[in-house]
Each structure stands twice: as C-alpha cells, then as structure tokens.
C-alpha cells in the first residue's frame, strides 16, 4: 500500500515491482499470437531444408504459463515447517535458425514467483539455453557462441531441492557466456590449420563463489583428414581468472601421429611439454603425452577414448553411443581439469529433451524439425522438460573432476522410459589458493545420483509420467553428508492446438544431520503457445 505521508511502497508492493519485466514479456507473448501467423511459413521452410534444399529456415514459438503450487514445507526446514501457496508466472521464447551460414537455437524463459505467506521469498528468475554457429567467411572465418542461465547449488553440503519455486538459500542463478572466433582452412593440398580463441565468463547472483573468466588460445596444424598416416602439432595456452581466487596459466606444446587403417577406425599418439603455475607460485615444467582411438563402425554406433599424462597425473576421456530403432545408450567417463563452461564441479546428466533428441536423431536428421517433434512428444506423454538429476557446487579454484555418466532411453508405441545415473569425485588442484569453497575443508567431494522417468500416452492428447530421483553427496565429515530422494507424478492434456493443462504431485526427502526436511506438494499448470 502507499503511505500517505511519504508516498513510499511497503513490502507488499515489492512483488509487483519485481514482476514488471515479466509483465512486459507476457504482454509481448500476447502480441505473438498475431506474429505466429507470419512465422508459420518458416516451419514449412524448415521441413524443406531437411530434404536438402538450401535457403533460410526460422521458427519462433512464444509461450506463457501459470503454475499454482500448494506445499507443506515452503522453507525446506522441518524445524520451521510452513505451508504456502506459490504462484509462478512464466513467459518464454523458443527460436531456431537454420541457414547456409548461420545455425542457432534460443530457449529463454522468465519466471516470477509469488508466495501467499512468505512474501520475502518472492523472486524473478531466468532460464536460458542458446548456441550459435556462424560462417563469416566461407572456408576460413567462423564464430561459435553459447550462453546459458540456470539455477545451481552453491554448496554440495547445503540444502538440496527439486522445486525451483521453493525458498532455498543454497541456490543461486548462474550465467555463462562463451565466444569462440576461429580461422580454419587448408595449407596447400596436404595440410590443414585451426587457430582459435575461446573467451568464457561465468558469474553468479548474490555469491562471488564460482565467478570466473577464462581465455584459451590454440593453434594446430596437421595432415588433411582421411590420409592413412598423418601428423599434427599444436600449441594451447589457457588462462584462468577467479574473481576471489588466483589467476593461473597452463601452456602445452604437442606433436603427434595419426594412423587410420580404414574410414571407421583412427589411432593417434602425441608427445610434448607442459608449463603451468597452478600447483605452485612459480612456473613448473613437465613432459606430457597421450594416446587415443576413435571407432565409428556405423552411423548408429561410436566409441572414442583418450588417455593423457598431465601435471596432475593421468587424465582420460571415454564416450560410447549406440542407437537402435527404439533405444539409445550413452556412456561417458572422464578425468580432467574442470571445464570452464560451465564452472561447476558438477555432473549434469542429459535431461529428457536431450535423450529423446538423441533417440530420434536417425529418424529425423534435421535438428530444427526434430526439436519440434521432441517437444510435441514430451507434451503428449506428460514428460517434464528437465527430468534430470543435477548435482553441482560452485568452486573458486582450479579443480580436478573424475566422473562417469550412463544414459538409456527407450521409446515404445505409447510408452517410454528414460534412465540416467552418475558418480563424480572432485578435488582441488590449486594447492596455493586459500579461497573458501567446499574443497577448502574437504579434500574430496564425492557425489552419486540417478533418475528414472516413465511416460505413457493415455489418449492422443493426454499423457502421464512418473519421475524418481536420488542423489548423495559425501565429504570428509559425516555431519555434512546428505542424501536427497524424490518422486513426482505428472498428468498432462492438450486443451487445444496451442494450449495444455497439467496436474502433478511430488514427495521429497532430504536426509542430513544439519537441516533435514520432508516436503509434499501438489501443483497445476496452464500453458499456451503462440
């Protein structure tokens, strides 16, 4: 309300102030209904592009939704258990561009959350997943970019949750941006070159832990692909700058050989020197070497494996993918310095959309057309877009992460199953830095998790799904260890060509010696697409 004397707005007005950006985007979504008629012809262009015709294909979808959640533990604390009614207003845009020179995807959502009782927990959040690949000069100059916004846990040992609308002080919004300009081409008729610079930046909201900027410069030359016996040489320099930590560098110079006895099999080996100041205050030099193999016996099966000797010990990377008509398998294993994009010592398993996209890759080769089919498939069967276990924590120094991930997807006539599992081990490599994060007090953070989603199409317009998740974090102290389990049931129906309605319920148990809790909730969502 307005105070007569001062004209100031008290706390009751704060949610309205925080939601003004969302109101603007919702208004834009309303206008999008008229714009959708103009976009519709581009959908046909996208399908034509799948048949090999050159040209330009742009698809744009705008959406809006309202979700009402009734929970018995909005504060996620059994010691202070409070029920609440939570309203979420969301507006989003989903776009894909496919042309001769530019390909890109954009998936953005703005969500405002209002609590009936705990107005101090009201917030506005964003979610973004985007990527672009552009050919600036054909056969020479390229630009790749990616950006993301997601909500992540700050500490592996803090409160963990599965509901974005709940008040969890252990989560923060993480923003990532990556740009990579590159020069790629041929040197005569027998060699190729690749020179690129990657700029990456990560920032967090309300927490400086995890804020990082990196720059990686690389130059490589080698024999043209496809020759039976080839060679290569590369120089890579990486710079890591943590906001609250140290600035360090790592430089590697390598030379190697490549042997390809047939088009489906390739072996490689390399030898070189490495210099870095990550483990010490001054520069340290050491020898480095690596071996690898790539085997692609068919378009549906691929296997790649590498092993390297680095300054921190042995590193490896293994990736196996196999697809059948109705199933897909994926296994990855790695041990290496954390990737600066994103900067979490994290295991983010493939979500439902990614697994289904991989499952349909052989049936629908065009990515733009496949995206629309996957979204419609998930809507009909009531599969949540982010049916995924996401265990992560932010760190403030260079970290060594070992992880294994397994994913399986099955698609039946009316039913489907998606399963993902992982385990990870994170350790700090930078022994000089004293900045605080989970690895300051724990020499290693070990995490495990799994998720199972079962979906079934009840009618041509309705579907039901059940998602079970489990995750566990372990450190040096038993008092900080925790375990999270959840079960979610969701029913979805399509009300019209561009609207849908869903009902759901969930049960969550969080077990820890410090702040355990149980939470039960029911929720309903009405959404429209333009």
Buried (B, 14 or more C-beta within 10 A) or exposed (E): EEEEEEEEEEEEEEBEEBBEEBEEBBEBBEEBEEBBEEBEEBBEBBBBBBEEEEEBBBBBBBBBBBBBBBBEBBBBBEEEBBBBEBBBBBBBBBBBBBBEEBBBBBBBBBBBBBBEEBEEBBBBBBBBBBBBBBBEEEEEBBBBBBBBBBBBBBBBBBBBBBBBBBBBEBBBBBBBBBBBBBBBBEEEEEBBEBBBBBBBBBBBEEBBBBBBBBBBBBBBBBBEEEEEEBEBBBBBBBBBBBBBBBEBBBBBBBEBBBBBEEEEBBBBEBBBEBBBBBBEEEEEEEEBBBBBBBBBEEEBBBBBBBBBBBBBEEBBBBBBBBBEEEEBBBBBBBBBBBEBBBBBBBBBBBBBBBBBBBBBBEEBEBBBBBBBBBBEBBBBBBBBBBBBBBBBBBBBBBBBBBBBBBBBBBBEEEEBBBBBBBBBBBBBBBEEBEBEBBBBEBEBBBBBBBBBBBBBBBEEBBBBBBBBBBBBBBBEEEEBBBBBBBBBBBBBBBEEEBEBBBBBBBEBBBEBEEBBBBBEBBBBBBBBBB
